[in-house]
Amino acid sequence: MIPFEKALPYDRMMGDLTVPKCPFCGAENVLLPIKPSEIPDIQTGKKRLTVFPCCHGRLTVLDCDDDYLMTDTVVK
């Protein structure tokens, strides 16, 4: 079962990953510093520290699927 309180939805747009809304400051359509080529590494267990460019909020991505990034902290 996916813990949705620690899941962040994301989209792939033209070779980039974006989130609809920043969980820290509320900015919309935020470009993530994660490349789609890194997704298989994250799915096999590699953790990825992600710093949001809009407000420099940080969270660690533990796992992901085709729709959600699973994080180590509760996101809004």
Secondary structure, DSSP 4 states (H G I P E B T S, - for coil): ---GGGEEE-EEETTEEEEEE-TTT--EEEEPS--GGGHHHHHTT--EEEE-TTT--EEEEEEE-SSEEEESS---
